[in-house]
Amino acid sequence: MTDPKTVLIVDDSRVSRLMARQFILSARPDWQVEEAATGEAAIESVQGKAPALIMVDVNMPGMGGLAAADRLRALCPTAQIYLVTANV
């Protein structure tokens, strides 16, 4: 098994964050999952940390997911960033 990793879920929907958390922990119970409800909160939460994976909702109020992903990429250059959306 791989080393434990930290995952950051960025989504304004509490239900979406909960579902993503449960999905990740069901597959990798040893991983640490952190959450942020806004792009701004996500940027603040990664200060001094380096999550291995960041899931960002594209459609969020305030700082949108694309802008947040750009800032997160600059702060966490080694993180894998996945953009997700429930809007199709």
Residue, then its C-alpha position, 0 to 999 in steps of 0.5 A: m500500500t502507498d504511504p498515507k496522503t492528504v486530500l483537499i476537497v474544495d466545494d461549496s456544497r456540504v453534501s458533495r464534500l461529504m460524498a467525496r470524503q466517504f468515497i475516498l476514505s472507503a478506498r483509502p481509510d489511512w488517508q487524511v481528508e481536509e475540506a474547504a467550502t470556498g476557493e479562498a478557504a482552500i488557499e488559506s488551508v494549504q499554507g505550509k502544507a502540501p496535499a497530494l491531491i486537490m479536488v476543486d468544484v468548478n462552479m463556486p460563488g466568489m472565487g471560482g474553481l478555475a481561479a482557485a485551481d490556478r492559485l492552488r497550483a502555484l502554492c502546491p506545484t506537486a499536487q494533483i488537481y482535479l476539477v469536478t462539477a455536478n453541472v452538465 
